């Protein structure tokens, strides 16, 4: 953001199409779209660089399932996706 030094915006749109929950392709999981928005502000305080981050994940509070057979990392398990979630963090340099 050129008008405010240190301010930046973030965001993302995450899409997943239909996929199968098991190897036999007997259960199909529906696709979904999730939108995330956020901002960060970098500033100096106490002689150190600070970064404040605020993120709102799943802005539309979409109901969705994560995982399935195609996702080896999940072991074929299916989980409910996170509801609308606000995350706030402060990072300090040393």
Secondary structure in CASP SS format (residue, H / E / C, confidence):
PFRMAT SS
TARGET T0000
AUTHOR 0000-0000-0000
METHOD secondary structure of the structure
MODEL  1
X C 1.00
X C 1.00
X C 1.00
X C 1.00
X C 1.00
X C 1.00
X E 1.00
X E 1.00
X E 1.00
X E 1.00
X E 1.00
X E 1.00
X E 1.00
X E 1.00
X E 1.00
X E 1.00
X C 1.00
X C 1.00
X E 1.00
X E 1.00
X C 1.00
X C 1.00
X C 1.00
X C 1.00
X C 1.00
X C 1.00
X C 1.00
X E 1.00
X E 1.00
X C 1.00
X C 1.00
X E 1.00
X E 1.00
X E 1.00
X E 1.00
X E 1.00
X E 1.00
X E 1.00
X E 1.00
X E 1.00
X E 1.00
X E 1.00
X E 1.00
X E 1.00
X E 1.00
X C 1.00
X C 1.00
X E 1.00
X E 1.00
X E 1.00
X E 1.00
X E 1.00
X E 1.00
X E 1.00
X E 1.00
X E 1.00
X E 1.00
X C 1.00
X C 1.00
X C 1.00
X C 1.00
X C 1.00
X C 1.00
X C 1.00
X E 1.00
X E 1.00
X E 1.00
X C 1.00
X C 1.00
X C 1.00
X C 1.00
X H 1.00
X H 1.00
X H 1.00
X C 1.00
X C 1.00
X C 1.00
X E 1.00
X E 1.00
X E 1.00
X C 1.00
X C 1.00
X C 1.00
X C 1.00
X E 1.00
X E 1.00
X E 1.00
X E 1.00
X E 1.00
X E 1.00
X E 1.00
X E 1.00
X C 1.00
X C 1.00
END
